[in-house]
Amino acid sequence: MTAAKTFLITGASSGIGAQFAKSYAARGHHLILVARRLERLQALAAEITAQQGVTVTCLDADLSDRSQTNALLDRLKALNLQPDGLINNAGYSLAHTFAATTAQQQVDFIEVCVTAPTILAHGLLPHMLAQGAGRIINVSSMVAFSPGATGHTLYPAAKAYMLKFSRSLAAEAAAKGVHVTALCPGSTESEFQHSNGMDAVLKTNPARFVQTAEAVVEAAIRANEAGREVIVTGLINKIAVAAMTLLPDGLITPLIRWGAQKYQIKE
């Protein structure tokens, strides 16, 4: 996409979402940034506009509230904004076991990580199809390929949904000029771990296992521009995904569950 386009990015106040904003702005594209923390978005917007001179619109929304997700689409129409690209990045995890959380916590998680991306893609896709060009990147995870483990109970399921949703949407839309990509990173430098109480645990990971947000985002943008449906970032992560995909379930499941023990908050 050489001409300036407009990208809507959810979860844009920090981490991977903020890096998507910086990377697309550096390419000359305009932005619509969405997150709960409006002041963080405005600070990022000021930084980006000062450096790149692109247009940045900030919209606050809590995507765990479906009415706010639907209202976000209405706000775009009211502002006469029609995004040419969508980055479904907003997300988090619940490190406790399923029984140790409330039902509402799990429902909120599903709203943010599954329902909101679906609603936004459904609402914005028609414009992309009508103009014969568009870009959608759904942030999944390498755990989408895993058998699941104790803690973060719905996270692998939600990320597997994003992976399969992306591939099906790509099959439907690619011939009409819309590139859809599932981004599947591993551990990435961001505020993600702080939000789920995993800061101390993630700091014990060797540096070679943790990617920068910039490396992850640049790989995702290149893959999407090339029309790739799935991108697993980082060599170590690619090897891990290959093992989860190719090795027998009876072998890989005990290994995954043993390795995942440290990422669970003990009850």
Backbone as a ProteinNet text record, in pm:
[ID]
protein_1_A
[PRIMARY]
MTAAKTFLITGASSGIGAQFAKSYAARGHHLILVARRLERLQALAAEITAQQGVTVTCLDADLSDRSQTNALLDRLKALNLQPDGLINNAGYSLAHTFAATTAQQQVDFIEVCVTAPTILAHGLLPHMLAQGAGRIINVSSMVAFSPGATGHTLYPAAKAYMLKFSRSLAAEAAAKGVHVTALCPGSTESEFQHSNGMDAVLKTNPARFVQTAEAVVEAAIRANEAGREVIVTGLINKIAVAAMTLLPDGLITPLIRWGAQKYQIKE
[TERTIARY]
85.2	0	89.6	104.4	191.6	118.6	-6.1	-83	-121.6	-140.8	-176.8	-311.9	-317.8	-441.1	-466.4	-579.7	-614.2	-629.3	-557.1	-560.2	-622.7	-717.6	-773.6	-701.3	-648.6	-570	-631.2	-671	-724.1	-610.9	-632.5	-527.6	-402.4	-421.5	-310.1	-234.4	-271.1	-208.4	-70.8	-32.7	97.8	135.3	258.3	302.7	292.6	244.5	234.7	143.8	32.8	-59.6	4.7	77	145.3	251.8	319.2	421.3	359.5	243.5	173.6	145.6	102.6	73.9	199.1	310.2	434.8	482.2	471.3	521.7	437.6	305.8	221.3	234.7	248.8	269.4	399.7	503.6	632.8	622.4	521.3	497	403.4	364.1	281.5	132.5	89.5	-53	-116.3	-244	-319.4	-372.1	-408.2	-440.3	-569.6	-637.3	-745.8	-706.1	-676.1	-626.4	-738.1	-753	-861.5	-804.1	-846.3	-811.4	-896.4	-886.1	-961.2	-898.7	-765.1	-693.9	-672.1	-766.8	-762.8	-638.1	-596.9	-480.6	-353.8	-343.4	-228.4	-232	-350.4	-364.4	-326.9	-372.2	-344.4	-195.3	-128.3	15.8	88.3	46.8	106.1	77.3	-45.5	-83.5	1.4	25.3	108	249.3	303.5	438.1	443.8	344	343.6	323.7	229.4	204.2	323.5	392.7	511	621.9	632.6	740.7	705.7	578.1	541.5	444.4	371.1	279.5	154.4	120.6	-1.7	-117.8	-238.9	-358	-383	-404.5	-430.1	-557.8	-654.5	-778.7	-778.4	-808.6	-809.4	-952.9	-989.9	-1123.9	-1113.1	-1169.9	-1167.6	-1286.5	-1261.3	-1366.2	-1320.4	-1410.2	-1385.5	-1448.6	-1367.4	-1417.8	-1472.4	-1462.4	-1530.2	-1679.1	-1719.9	-1860.5	-1908.1	-1993.4	-2033.9	-2103.2	-2174	-2240.4	-2138	-2022.1	-1917.9	-1849.9	-1839.4	-1783.1	-1872.9	-2003.6	-2098.5	-2101	-2091.9	-2092.6	-1968.5	-1858.3	-1735.8	-1759	-1829.1	-1860.7	-1949.9	-2044.5	-2131.4	-2051.6	-1954	-1870.9	-1787.6	-1740.3	-1664.4	-1750.9	-1874.3	-1965.6	-1994.3	-2016.5	-2046.9	-1930.5	-1808	-1688.4	-1648.4	-1728.5	-1701	-1563.5	-1531.9	-1405	-1430.7	-1360.4	-1372.7	-1233.8	-1196.4	-1062.3	-1039.3	-919.2	-876.9	-807.8	-773.1	-705.8	-749.8	-747.2	-788.2	-683.3	-635.2	-543.6	-616.9	-663.3	-731.8	-625.8	-581.1	-470	-511.6	-619.8	-657.9	-670.6	-614.2	-623.6	-547.6	-572.9	-506.7	-530.5	-486	-515.5	-544.7	-607.3	-637	-550.7	-449.6	-350.4	-402.5	-513.8	-570.8	-639.7	-668	-745.5	-889.9	-961.1	-1099.5	-1187.4	-1174.5	-1259.5	-1226.1	-1106	-1064	-1101.5	-1168	-1214.3	-1366.8	-1423.9	-1569.6	-1613.2	-1737.6	-1791	-1783.5	-1806.3	-1802.4	-1663.2	-1560.5	-1423.6	-1399.3	-1447.8	-1428.5	-1509.4	-1631.4	-1714.7	-1650.6	-1599	-1530.7	-1411.4	-1337.3	-1222	-1266.5	-1373.4	-1424	-1468.2	-1530.7	-1574.6	-1455.8	-1348.5	-1232.2	-1157.2	-1135.3	-1043.7	-1109.6	-1240.8	-1310.5	-1422.3	-1513.8	-1633.5	-1601.7	-1526.9	-1496.7	-1422.2	-1318.6	-1252.9	-1347.6	-1440.7	-1537.1	-1630.9	-1682.5	-1774	-1704.1	-1582.3	-1510.9	-1476.9	-1431.9	-1401.9	-1527.3	-1637.6	-1762.9	-1810.6	-1789.4	-1834.8	-1748.6	-1618.2	-1526	-1494.3	-1516.8	-1483.1	-1558.9	-1688.5	-1759.2	-1693.6	-1643.3	-1575	-1450.3	-1374.5	-1253.5	-1287.8	-1391.1	-1431.6	-1480.9	-1554.6	-1610	-1500.5	-1391.3	-1283.4	-1179.3	-1195.9	-1106	-968.7	-956.3	-827.4	-850.2	-771.9	-782.3	-681.7	-661.3	-565.8	-626	-622.9	-665.8	-557.1	-510.2	-417.6	-484.1	-505.6	-561.1	-447.6	-427.7	-318.8	-362	-302.9	-325	-204.6	-153.7	-38.9	9.5	135.5	185.4	111.3	47.3	-27.6	-153	-188.9	-302.7	-278.5	-150.9	-115.3	-97.9	-111.8	-81.2	-203	-181.8	-293.2	-357.4	-306.2	-361.6	-294.9	-300.3	-236.3	-311	-264.6	-328.2	-311	-418.1	-414.3	-432.9	-470.4	-495.4	-591.7	-694.9	-774.2	-829.5	-887.6	-950.3	-855.2	-734.8	-643.1	-606.8	-564.8	-534.5	-656.1	-774.8	-895.8	-925.9	-912.9	-939	-840.1	-713.9	-612.9	-626	-672	-699.5	-816.2	-914.4	-1025.6	-973.9	-887.5	-834.7	-755.8	-683.9	-608.2	-701	-801	-892	-981.8	-1027.2	-1108.3	-1030.9	-905.3	-822.3	-807.1	-784.1	-761.4	-889.1	-1002.1	-1128.7	-1159.9	-1138.1	-1164.6	-1070.2	-946.4	-850.8	-896.9	-949.9	-997.8	-1112.7	-1194.2	-1308.8	-1271.1	-1172.8	-1149.4	-1026.3	-934.3	-807.4	-828.1	-918.4	-941.2	-1002.5	-1055	-1116.2	-1024.3	-896.6	-797.3	-776.2	-838.5	-824.1	-731.1	-619.5	-522.7	-552.4	-569	-596.7	-486.7	-429.5	-316.9	-337.5	-308.6	-304.3	-160.3	-137.4	-4.4	8.7	109.2	127.3	264.7	278.9	407.2	419.8	539.7	560.9	577.6	665.6	689	741.5	678.1	711.4	721.7	815.6	829.5	707.8	628	506.7	455.7	338.1	275	179.4	175.5	84.3	104.9	231.9	261.2	224.2	238.1	203.9	54.8	-27.2	-171.7	-223.9	-151.3	-200.1	-115.8	-27.4	50	167.5	215.3	321.5	456.8	469.6	594.9	715.7	707.4	822.3	859.2	758.3	783.5	850.7	799.2	853.6	995.9	1032.8	1169.4	1270.8	1223.9	1314.8	1343.5	1268.4	1291.6	1422.2	1500.8	1622.2	1588.2	1675.5	1650.7	1624	1685.5	1668.3	1525.8	1447.5	1309.3	1211	1256.1	1167.1	1199.2	1098.2	1116.4	1074.3	1127.4	1080.6	949.2	869.2	743.6	771.5	879.4	912.8	941.2	1015.7	1046.2	919.8	832.4	706.8	619.7	605.3	517.6	571.8	700	757.2	738.6	755.8	734.1	588.3	497.3	354.5	315	363.6	328.7	382.2	505.3	563.1	483.8	445.2	369	232.7	167.2	35.7	44.5	144.7	161.7	188.3	252.8	283.3	165.9	57.7	-59.6	-52.4	35.6	46.2	-65.6	-124.5	-236.2	-191.2	-72.6	-23.2	123.5	160.8	301.5	333.6	425.8	481.4	614.1	632	752	860.9	984	1098.8	1132.2	1260.9	1304	1267.3	1291.1	1260.6	1111.6	1030	885.7	842.3	905.1	873.1	904.8	1017.7	1055.1	954.8	914.4	818.5	684.5	638.1	511	521.1	632.6	651.4	644.1	703.8	699	556	482.1	343.7	255.2	290.4	209.4	242.4	370	415.1	429.8	465	487.1	355.4	354.4	233.1	180.6	49.4	-12.5	32.1	48	88.6	226.5	309.5	443.5	444.1	376.6	386.7	303.9	190.5	103.4	171.9	235.4	304.4	415.5	486.2	593.5	539.9	433	373.4	321.8	255	194.4	299.8	409	519	581.5	606.7	670.4	582.6	451.2	358.3	329.2	377.3	344.2	383.1	496.1	542.4	459	376.8	296.3	159	131.9	4.9	22.2	-73.7	-75.6	-128.6	-48.5	-87.7	-204.5	-298.3	-418.5	-385.8
-118.2	0	124.2	185.4	301.7	430.9	445.6	564.7	558.5	677.2	682.2	618	528.9	463.1	492.9	447	467.3	332.9	314.1	189.1	211.5	127.1	126.6	20.2	59.5	-31	-34.9	-152.6	-166.1	-200.9	-169.2	-193.5	-116.3	8.6	85.2	168.3	161.8	249.4	202.7	78.5	27.6	-95.6	-141.7	-269.7	-283	-398.1	-428.4	-330.2	-292.3	-198.3	-63.6	-9.8	118.3	108.6	-5.9	-23.2	-31.5	-96.2	-95.1	47.9	130.9	270.9	341.6	322.9	388.7	337.4	207.2	149.2	190.5	192.4	234.9	384.8	464.4	608.5	635.8	558.2	575.3	544.6	466.7	436	538.3	639.7	747	725.6	628.1	599.3	672.1	703.7	769.2	663.7	707	612.5	646.8	542.9	554.1	463	522.3	446.6	425.2	301.4	264.9	195	238.7	173.4	234.9	179.8	235.7	364.8	375.3	486.5	597.8	691.1	796.8	882.9	909.9	995.6	932	799.9	730.3	740.1	725.3	736.7	876.2	976.6	1114.6	1146.4	1091.6	1112.2	1045.9	925.5	855.7	930.8	979.3	1054	1178.8	1249.9	1370.7	1338.2	1228.8	1186.1	1152.2	1077.6	1033	1149.7	1237.6	1349.1	1443.6	1459	1545.4	1488	1355.8	1290.9	1262.4	1226	1176.7	1266.1	1350.6	1440.8	1376.2	1256.6	1189.6	1228.7	1197.9	1226	1111.1	1141.7	1039.4	1075.3	984.9	1001.7	906.3	955.4	872.8	850.8	726.2	692.3	597.5	635.8	547.6	452.1	327.2	225.1	108.7	56	-66	-181	-260.6	-365.7	-486.2	-484.8	-589.6	-562.3	-441.4	-398.7	-398.5	-493.3	-507.3	-382.4	-313.2	-190.8	-86.5	-83.5	10.5	-32.1	-162.5	-210.9	-171.7	-194.6	-155.5	-4.2	69.2	215.3	267.8	193.5	234.4	242.4	146	149	268.3	298.8	414.7	545.1	551.4	671.7	692.4	584.5	596.1	654.4	606.8	658.9	806	842.3	982	1073.8	1022	1100	1087.2	1011.6	987.3	924.3	827.9	756.3	615.2	578.3	444.5	381.3	304.4	244.3	151.6	159.4	68.3	-54.9	-47.7	-158.7	-169.4	-290.4	-317.1	-404.6	-359.8	-440.4	-476.9	-599.7	-649.2	-694.8	-601.3	-629.4	-637.6	-572.2	-567.1	-708	-728.1	-859.3	-865.3	-969.8	-993.6	-1139	-1180	-1316.4	-1316	-1421.9	-1442.1	-1557.9	-1526.5	-1627.1	-1730.1	-1701.2	-1795.3	-1912.3	-2017.7	-2128.3	-2083.5	-2157.9	-2124.9	-2113.1	-2208.2	-2209.3	-2095.2	-2040.6	-1934	-1795	-1788.4	-1660.7	-1657.1	-1538.9	-1527.8	-1552.7	-1588.7	-1607.6	-1477.5	-1364.8	-1236.4	-1205.1	-1241.7	-1220.8	-1297.3	-1420.7	-1501.4	-1447.3	-1402.1	-1344.2	-1215.7	-1132.4	-1010.1	-1043	-1146.8	-1190	-1229.6	-1306.1	-1349.1	-1228.5	-1131.4	-1011	-938.6	-921.8	-847.9	-926.9	-1054.7	-1134.1	-1208.8	-1225.2	-1300	-1217.2	-1168.4	-1102.6	-967.9	-883.8	-751.3	-760.1	-843.7	-854.3	-899.8	-988.1	-1036.6	-925.3	-849	-738.7	-632.6	-597.8	-493.5	-537.9	-660.7	-710.9	-712.9	-756	-763.2	-623.9	-525.7	-391.5	-316.8	-346.5	-271.3	-339.9	-470.3	-544.7	-497.3	-465.8	-426.5	-311	-211.4	-99.5	-147.7	-237.3	-288.9	-368.1	-450.5	-529.6	-438.9	-335	-244.8	-171.2	-137.2	-64.4	-158.7	-288.5	-386.5	-390.8	-344	-346.1	-326.6	-394.3	-378.9	-468.1	-439.4	-515.9	-544.6	-669.5	-707.4	-794.3	-754.7	-838.2	-868.7	-995.6	-1040.9	-1095.1	-1035.7	-1081	-1207.1	-1317.4	-1446.3	-1471	-1591.3	-1626.5	-1764.7	-1793.4	-1927.8	-2031.9	-1989.3	-2085.9	-2134.4	-2070.3	-2118.6	-2261.1	-2301.1	-2434.6	-2534.6	-2488	-2572.1	-2650.9	-2754.7	-2833.8	-2770.8	-2657.5	-2595.1	-2648.9	-2566.2	-2603.9	-2537.7	-2561.2	-2504.3	-2352.9	-2281.4	-2135.6	-2078	-1950.2	-1885.7	-1972.1	-2023.1	-2134	-2111.3	-1994.6	-1967.9	-1903.9	-1872.2	-1800.8	-1882	-2009.9	-2086.5	-2100.7	-2117.2	-2130.7	-2002	-1887.6	-1759.1	-1733.7	-1766.4	-1742.8	-1841.7	-1963.5	-2058.9	-2009.2	-1948.4	-1887.7	-1780	-1691.9	-1584.7	-1639	-1748.5	-1812.4	-1867.1	-1945.6	-2007.2	-1903.4	-1805.9	-1697.2	-1624.5	-1596.1	-1525.4	-1605.7	-1734.8	-1817.2	-1830.3	-1845.6	-1854.5	-1722.3	-1610.7	-1479.6	-1452.9	-1496.6	-1481.5	-1559	-1678.4	-1760.1	-1690.9	-1618.7	-1550.3	-1418.4	-1348.2	-1209.5	-1186.5	-1281.8	-1258.5	-1224.3	-1294	-1269.7	-1133	-1070.8	-938.2	-828	-861	-760.3	-732.3	-810.5	-789	-896	-854.1	-946.8	-961.9	-1085.2	-1114.2	-1204.1	-1165	-1237.8	-1260.4	-1380.9	-1409.8	-1396	-1305.1	-1284.5	-1370.1	-1458.5	-1552.6	-1534.5	-1436.1	-1416.6	-1503.4	-1506	-1565.8	-1453.1	-1471.2	-1367	-1241	-1128.7	-1001.5	-892.8	-802.7	-692.5	-600.8	-594.8	-512.6	-503.6	-440.9	-433.5	-549.9	-644.2	-757.8	-834.9	-860.9	-940.9	-865.4	-733.2	-654.5	-663.7	-664.3	-664.5	-795.4	-905.6	-1033	-1085.6	-999.4	-1036.4	-1127.1	-1131.6	-1222.9	-1154.5	-1030.2	-955.6	-1032.8	-1076.3	-1141	-1270.6	-1345.1	-1472.7	-1450.8	-1355.9	-1334.8	-1282.7	-1214.8	-1163.8	-1276.8	-1397.3	-1510.5	-1578.1	-1541.8	-1602	-1551.4	-1637.9	-1591.5	-1487.2	-1389.7	-1280.2	-1330.8	-1442.6	-1492.4	-1540.9	-1563.3	-1608.2	-1492.7	-1370.1	-1254.3	-1162.8	-1132.9	-1045.1	-902.4	-807.7	-670.8	-654.5	-558.1	-530	-486.1	-412.3	-365.5	-482.4	-581.6	-697.2	-774	-790.8	-863.8	-789.8	-660.4	-581	-572.4	-551.4	-543.1	-674.8	-785.7	-916.1	-932.1	-885.1	-896.5	-812.9	-690.1	-602.6	-658.7	-706.4	-764.9	-886.9	-971.7	-1092	-1055.9	-957.9	-916.7	-857.1	-773.1	-714	-821.4	-929.5	-1038	-1134.6	-1112	-1197.2	-1327	-1333.9	-1455.3	-1462	-1579.3	-1594.6	-1607.3	-1662.3	-1686.2	-1648.6	-1578.1	-1549.2	-1579.6	-1673.3	-1701.1	-1628	-1539.5	-1456.3	-1519.5	-1508.4	-1556.2	-1701.5	-1730.9	-1866.1	-1966.9	-1932.9	-2026.4	-2056.5	-1954.9	-1975.4	-2062.3	-2043.3	-2125.3	-2272.1	-2296.5	-2434.5	-2494.3	-2413.4	-2462.2	-2494.8	-2409.5	-2434.2	-2558.6	-2575.6	-2696	-2820.9	-2814.3	-2929.5	-2956.6	-2850.4	-2869.3	-2921.9	-2888.6	-2931	-3072.5	-3107.6	-3232.9	-3349.4	-3319.6	-3428.7	-3488.8	-3615.8	-3680.1	-3608.7	-3601.6	-3532.5	-3592.8	-3723.9	-3789.1	-3748	-3701	-3654.2	-3504.8	-3424.8	-3279.6	-3226.1	-3288.9	-3236.3	-3234.4	-3343.9	-3337.3	-3233	-3216.5	-3118.1	-2975.8	-2948.1	-2813.9	-2784.9	-2880.5	-2856.7	-2846.6	-2916.7	-2902.6	-2763.5	-2721	-2592.6	-2474.4	-2494.3	-2383.9	-2362.1	-2449.7	-2439.6	-2304.6	-2249.5	-2125	-2004.3	-2019.7	-1906.7	-1900.8	-1992.7	-1992	-1925.7	-1842.5	-1787.2	-1895.6	-1930.3	-2037.9	-1993.4	-2084.5	-2052.1	-2060.9
0	0	0	-116	-124.3	-89.3	-134.4	-99.8	46.7	107.4	248.9	272.4	366.4	407.2	554.4	604.2	744.9	813.7	924.9	1000	1137.1	1172.8	1307.7	1388.7	1503.6	1587.7	1726.4	1772.9	1908.8	2004.8	2131.9	2229.9	2196	2149.2	2093.1	2195.3	2322	2421	2465.8	2433.5	2476.7	2395.4	2417.2	2362.7	2212.1	2168.1	2025.5	1954.7	2018.2	1955.1	1929.8	2028	2011.2	1902.1	1893.9	1790.8	1652.2	1639.9	1511	1468.2	1563.7	1532.5	1480.7	1549.3	1508.5	1372.9	1350.8	1226.5	1106.3	1122.4	1010.2	985.5	1092.7	1075.1	1001.5	1032.8	964.6	815.8	779	638.2	573.8	650.1	596.3	606.2	685.3	696.8	815.7	801.2	907	1004.4	1124.8	1231.1	1304	1348.1	1445.6	1560.7	1674.4	1788.9	1889.3	1935.2	2026.9	2149.8	2266.6	2393.3	2502.5	2622.8	2735.6	2785.2	2778.9	2840	2737.8	2734.1	2634.4	2647.9	2772.2	2790.5	2733.5	2742.7	2685.4	2532	2476	2331.3	2283.8	2356.5	2316.4	2324.3	2424.3	2435.5	2318.5	2283	2169.1	2039.9	2026.3	1905.5	1889.7	2000.4	1994.4	1949.3	2000.5	1961	1812.9	1766.1	1626.4	1530.3	1560.7	1469	1462.3	1573.1	1573.6	1486.9	1484.5	1410.9	1265.2	1239.3	1106.9	1031	1100.4	1033	976.9	1022.9	978.2	1069.1	1025.7	1105.7	1201.4	1328.6	1429.4	1505.8	1506	1580.3	1697.8	1816.4	1937.4	1984.6	2006.2	2052	2171	2283.4	2399.9	2394.4	2428	2430.4	2515.3	2595	2672.6	2596.2	2530.6	2442.6	2517.4	2650.9	2727.3	2737.4	2700.4	2700.2	2555.3	2518.9	2379.1	2326.3	2413.3	2368.2	2324.5	2391.5	2351.4	2221.6	2199.9	2073.4	1957.5	1973.3	1868.8	1850.5	1962.6	1955.3	1883.5	1892.4	1824.3	1673.3	1617.7	1475.2	1442.1	1530.8	1509.8	1515.5	1605.2	1617	1491.2	1433.9	1309.2	1198	1189.5	1086.6	1109.5	1236.9	1269	1233.5	1245.2	1213	1066	991	848.7	828.5	914.6	906.6	855.2	750.2	693.1	685.2	786.7	787.7	669.3	616.1	509.8	567	696.3	761.7	906.6	959.7	1097.7	1164	1280.1	1360.2	1489	1498	1618	1717.5	1800.2	1890.9	2037.2	2076.8	2218.3	2275.8	2394.3	2456.7	2587.3	2662.7	2790.4	2826.5	2942.4	2986.9	3135.7	3181.5	3323.4	3371.4	3451.7	3488.4	3588.4	3655.2	3751.8	3680.2	3754.6	3698.6	3676.7	3596.5	3560.7	3685	3777	3897	3992.8	3982.7	4074.2	4023.8	3908.8	3854.8	3859.1	3837.7	3828.8	3685	3669.1	3534.5	3455.1	3522.9	3453.1	3401.4	3478.2	3429.9	3300.1	3294.4	3174.5	3056.8	3084.3	2978.5	2925	3014.4	2971.1	2882.7	2921	2842	2700.2	2690.4	2559.9	2477	2542	2470.9	2407.1	2484.8	2435.1	2328.8	2353.8	2271.3	2156	2161.1	2056.5	1992.7	2076.6	2022.9	1958.4	2026.5	1971.1	1837.5	1825.3	1694.8	1583.6	1619.4	1520.4	1476.6	1573.9	1542.7	1458.1	1495.3	1421.8	1279.3	1264.6	1130.4	1044.1	1103.3	1027.9	988.1	1076.5	1047.7	947.6	945.5	860.2	727.7	720.1	598.5	474.3	482.4	359.4	284.1	354	286.9	214.8	279.8	216.6	90.9	99.4	-17.1	-129.4	-93.5	-194.4	-270	-200.5	-267.6	-327.9	-304.2	-363.8	-302.9	-177	-108.1	41	121.7	266.1	335.3	462.6	542.4	679.3	721.5	856	917	1034.6	1111.2	1244.9	1271.4	1398.3	1484.4	1600.9	1687	1760.8	1721.4	1785.7	1877.2	1879.6	1963.5	1922.8	1954	1927.9	2012.2	2122.9	2204.2	2133.3	2021.9	1942.7	1893.9	1887	1839.2	1953.8	2079.2	2195.4	2242.4	2323.2	2377.5	2499.6	2546.9	2667.2	2791.9	2897.7	3023.1	3138.6	3260.5	3377.8	3380.8	3411.8	3413.7	3274.5	3266.3	3136.2	3053.9	3119	3066.4	2926.4	2901.7	2772.7	2671.8	2715	2626.1	2501.6	2515.4	2394	2302.3	2362.1	2281.1	2205.9	2273.3	2208.4	2096	2119	2016.9	1901.1	1930.2	1823.1	1737.3	1802.7	1729.5	1634.2	1684.7	1601.6	1482.7	1506.1	1398.9	1291	1331.7	1234.7	1168.8	1246.2	1190.8	1080.9	1108.1	1010.7	882	896.2	777.9	694	760.8	687.4	618.6	689.8	631.2	514	528.2	417.9	294.6	316.6	205	131.8	207.1	147.3	79.8	136	95.4	8.9	4.9	-65.7	-212.7	-278.1	-420.5	-446.5	-341.3	-354.3	-303.9	-284.2	-251.8	-105.2	-17.6	126.8	183.1	237.9	297.1	446.3	490.5	631.5	685.3	798.9	856.5	1005.2	1051.6	1195.2	1241.1	1334	1391.6	1516.3	1518.3	1628.7	1692.6	1780.8	1848.2	1972	2028	2159.4	2259.6	2356.3	2456.9	2389.3	2421	2357.7	2464.4	2448.4	2542.8	2532.9	2639.8	2640.7	2783.2	2801.1	2932.2	2955	2861	2870.4	3000.1	3033.5	3152	3280.2	3278.5	3396.7	3425.1	3318.6	3337.3	3393.9	3372.9	3426.8	3543.2	3596.4	3714.2	3688.3	3563.8	3526	3509.5	3553.3	3537.1	3588.3	3713	3776.2	3705.1	3661.8	3595.1	3460.2	3382.4	3248.4	3251.6	3359.9	3371.1	3386.4	3423	3437.2	3303.4	3198.8	3067.7	3007.6	2947.2	2879	2773.6	2756.5	2663.1	2521.3	2485	2348.5	2322.5	2428.7	2412.2	2401	2423.7	2425.7	2308.2	2226.5	2112.2	2146.3	2072.5	2087.2	2011.7	2056.2	1987	1843.4	1822.9	1688.2	1593.8	1641.3	1556.3	1520.5	1617.9	1595.2	1494.1	1512.6	1426.5	1284.9	1269.2	1135	1059.4	1129.5	1065.5	1024.7	1110.1	1080.9	960.3	953.1	841.2	710.7	712.2	590.3	545.5	640.6	606.6	549.4	611.3	563.1	423.1	399.8	267.6	161.6	203.2	110.1	92.9	167.1	154.8	233	332.2	412	515	530.4	623	767.4	790.8	927.3	933.9	1040.1	1064.7	1210.8	1231.1	1363.6	1368.5	1465.1	1467.8	1553.7	1508.3	1584.9	1556.3	1537.5	1503.4	1611.3	1737.3	1846.3	1850.8	1830	1829.6	1711.7	1597.4	1480.1	1508.4	1573.8	1607.1	1705.6	1805.1	1904.1	1840	1749.7	1681.1	1592.9	1526.2	1444.5	1531	1649.7	1740.3	1785.2	1821.2	1865.6	1754.8	1631.2	1517	1471.8	1479.5	1418.2	1516.4	1642.5	1737.7	1786	1824.2	1874.4	1999.2	2010.8	2123.9	2257	2259.5	2383.4	2430.5	2340.4	2375.8	2407	2322.9	2336.5	2452.6	2483.1	2589.4	2725.6	2770.5	2900.1	2902.8	2791.5	2786.3	2799	2726.2	2731.3	2871.8	2932.2	3063.3	3173.2	3156.5	3251.7	3238.8	3114.5	3092.6	3128.5	3124.2	3148.8	3297.3	3381.9	3524.4	3584.6	3542.6	3604.4	3563.9	3457.7	3411.1	3477	3567.2	3639.4	3775.4	3814.7	3949.7	4043.3	4141.4	4231.4	4319.9	4336.5	4417.3	4566.2
[MASK]
+++++++++++++++++++++++++++++++++++++++++++++++++++++++++++++++++++++++++++++++++++++++++++++++++++++++++++++++++++++++++++++++++++++++++++++++++++++++++++++++++++++++++++++++++++++++++++++++++++++++++++++++++++++++++++++++++++++++++++++++++++++++++++++++++++++++++++

